[in-house]
Amino acid sequence: MLAATLAHHRSKPRIYIGCMKSGPVLTNKNVKYHEPEFWKFGEEGNKYFRHATGQIYAISKDLATYISINQPILHKYANEDVSLGAWFIGLEVEHIDERNMCCGTPPGITSFILYLSCS
């Protein structure tokens, strides 16, 4: 499934594929995934912008290069998936909500980013 999904989008220059969501910004310091900079997202109860979440998501080579070049000036939020979504706001990026990437985390698996290479 993953190989077919990536192959289908391989020719696109700026894609961001994953289980897209817009969950609540967690302001309580005592909960997992607390966002210390919650105030930047507006009033309490607001949600994050749309971003890929979960154990796997993919970005194109162009976007991976953009991150690599601009890494020193890209702001990092408490969660890497939120950070990645923030970096693409304002860029011409195609967000692809791939529901097959929405699943639970098997024990011992952590998040990772794939990037599509056109070489």
BELVENRA-V100162 format. One record per backbone hydrogen bond with DSSP energy under -0.5 kcal/mol. CO is the residue of the C=O (numbers start at 0). NH is the residue of the N-H. If there is no record, write none. Layout:
BEGIN
CO;NH / CO;NH
END
This chain:
BEGIN
0;4 / 1;5 / 2;6 / 3;7 / 4;8 / 5;9 / 6;9 / 8;11 / 12;61 / 13;93 / 14;59 / 15;95 / 16;57 / 17;19 / 17;97 / 18;52 / 20;50 / 22;47 / 23;25 / 24;26 / 25;34 / 27;30 / 30;33 / 33;35 / 34;37 / 36;39 / 37;40 / 38;41 / 42;45 / 45;24 / 50;20 / 52;18 / 54;111 / 56;113 / 57;16 / 58;115 / 59;63 / 60;64 / 61;65 / 62;66 / 63;67 / 64;68 / 65;69 / 66;70 / 69;72 / 69;73 / 70;73 / 72;74 / 74;76 / 78;82 / 79;83 / 80;84 / 81;85 / 82;86 / 83;87 / 84;87 / 84;88 / 85;88 / 87;90 / 90;92 / 92;94 / 93;15 / 93;95 / 94;96 / 95;17 / 95;97 / 96;98 / 97;100 / 98;101 / 100;102 / 103;105 / 105;108 / 111;56 / 113;58 / 115;60
END
